[in-house]
Amino acid sequence: MFRILIVDDERIILNGIRMIIEEELNLSFPTEIVTASNAPRALELFEYFHPDLILTDIRMPVMDGFDLISRVRE
């Protein structure tokens, strides 16, 4: 199972990316997708979900995408 975490503060973008991955890409392997509407929530999910891929927005309130990447690398 390939796990993907999508992080974006705009719900329409979040759902759009998820839909593209699930319905348009026709991936040949099983995926599990989890979404977060902000970086702090993404960090909470990261602790137990352990994604293989994180797609994140850069400009978000509270913590931006670069800070999220730095925290995940720790």
Secondary structure per residue as TSV (DSSP state, phi and psi in degrees):
chain	resnum	aa	ss	phi	psi
A	1	M	-	360.0	126.4
A	2	F	E	-95.4	120.7
A	3	R	E	-102.0	131.9
A	4	I	E	-124.1	133.4
A	5	L	E	-114.1	122.3
A	6	I	E	-109.8	129.3
A	7	V	E	-126.1	120.1
A	8	D	-	-160.4	140.4
A	9	D	S	-82.7	-7.7
A	10	E	-	-102.9	113.8
A	11	R	H	-57.5	-39.0
A	12	I	H	-65.7	-37.6
A	13	I	H	-68.2	-45.3
A	14	L	H	-56.5	-49.9
A	15	N	H	-69.4	-34.6
A	16	G	H	-64.4	-45.2
A	17	I	H	-63.6	-42.5
A	18	R	H	-60.6	-45.2
A	19	M	H	-63.0	-41.9
A	20	I	I	-60.3	-45.5
A	21	I	I	-64.0	-46.4
A	22	E	I	-73.1	-39.6
A	23	E	I	-108.1	-30.5
A	24	E	I	-98.0	-31.3
A	25	L	S	-78.7	-22.3
A	26	N	-	49.3	53.6
A	27	L	-	-64.7	144.1
A	28	S	S	-88.8	9.0
A	29	F	S	-135.2	154.1
A	30	P	-	-70.9	141.2
A	31	T	E	-128.9	153.2
A	32	E	E	-125.7	125.7
A	33	I	E	-117.8	131.4
A	34	V	E	-124.5	143.8
A	35	T	E	-120.5	153.2
A	36	A	E	-138.8	139.3
A	37	S	S	-92.2	1.2
A	38	N	S	-159.4	164.9
A	39	A	H	-67.4	-41.5
A	40	P	H	-58.9	-40.1
A	41	R	H	-66.0	-38.4
A	42	A	H	-60.8	-39.4
A	43	L	H	-65.1	-38.5
A	44	E	H	-61.8	-46.2
A	45	L	H	-64.9	-37.0
A	46	F	H	-58.5	-34.5
A	47	E	H	-59.6	-36.8
A	48	Y	H	-116.4	-17.7
A	49	F	H	-85.2	-33.5
A	50	H	-	49.1	68.5
A	51	P	-	-70.2	152.2
A	52	D	S	-84.3	-25.0
A	53	L	E	-141.9	134.9
A	54	I	E	-119.9	124.7
A	55	L	E	-108.0	117.8
A	56	T	E	-130.5	145.1
A	57	D	-	-71.3	151.6
A	58	I	S	-88.9	-48.7
A	59	R	-	-93.8	106.4
A	60	M	-	-140.4	152.1
A	61	P	S	-70.4	162.3
A	62	V	S	73.1	-60.8
A	63	M	S	-144.3	128.2
A	64	D	-	-84.3	174.5
A	65	G	H	-62.0	-34.2
A	66	F	H	-66.6	-41.2
A	67	D	H	-64.0	-39.7
A	68	L	H	-60.2	-46.6
A	69	I	H	-59.6	-43.5
A	70	S	H	-61.6	-43.1
A	71	R	H	-67.0	-37.9
A	72	V	H	-66.0	-39.1
A	73	R	H	-64.7	-29.5
A	74	E	-	-65.5	360.0
